[in-house]
Every structure is written in structure tokens, then in C-alpha cells.
């Protein structure tokens, strides 16, 4: 979709696939949807060590910078 960016983050132990229907719905409503597997879940690589909340937050910040997203809803 196009428009305001919406970030979909799955819950612990889930994957981005659990939000696929929602992401498709939102994209059809003219939002740009970012739906990712966080490290260690789904099709993403596992981190080399156990991550804490700060690690996931830093990863997300870096990911959004890499794809040039300045703000999300």
C-alpha cells in the first residue's frame, strides 16, 4: 500500500504470518505496511546469544533506519 506507515510486530513465539491478514487489509486501506519477523522468529536468523528487550529495540531502530522509515503508526 501507500500512505502512512504502519508497523506490524508479532507477539512472542509468533511470526509475521500471524499478522498477514491484517497487513493485507491495512495495505488495501492505503497504508504502507511493514510486517517483519523479529530475529529468532519465523524466517529470520537467530541471534548468536539470548536477546533482551533492549536488543530487540535496537534491532528495530536499526531496521527502520535501514529501510528509511522515519515514523510509524
N, C-alpha and C positions, 0 to 999 in steps of 0.2 A: 504494500500500500504506500500511499504518500500522505504527508501531513505531519502532525505532531508525532513524536516518537514515544512508543510505549514499550517498556522493558518487561518481559515475562520471565520471572525467576521461579523455577520449580522448587518444591519442598525437599527436605532431607530424604534421601533414598529414592527419589523420583527422577524423572528425566524430562527433557524438553517435550518429549512426545505426549506427556500428560497434559500439556497446555496447547497442543497442536490445534484442536478445535477452536479454542478461544483465540489463538493467534490468527487463524484464518478468518474468524468472524470480525475481529478488530481491523484486520487488513482490508476487509470488504467495506468497513465503515470509514475508510480514508485515513487510517493511521498507518504510520510506518512502524512495523512490529519487529522487535529484536527478541528472539526466543532461542536461548542457548542452553547447552548442558554445561553446568559448572564443573570445574576439574574434579575428577574422581567419580563422576556420574555419567550415565548414558554412554555416548560415543566419545567422550573426552578422555584425555590421558589422565592417569592417576598421578598425583604429586609424589615426589620421592620420599615424603615424610607426611605424618599426620598434620593437617592444617587446622588452624583455629579460625575464629571469626575474623580477626584482623587480616589473615592471609587471604580469605575469600573476598573481603572488602577491597584489599589492594589489587587482587586479580581483576575484579570487576572495574575498578577505576582505570587500570591499565588497558583493559579490553575496550572500554568505551572511548578512551583517548585514541587507541589504535584505529578504531573504525570511525573516528571523528564525529562522535556524538557528544554534544556539549551539555544537553539536558534531556531528561526523560520524564514522562508522566507515570 
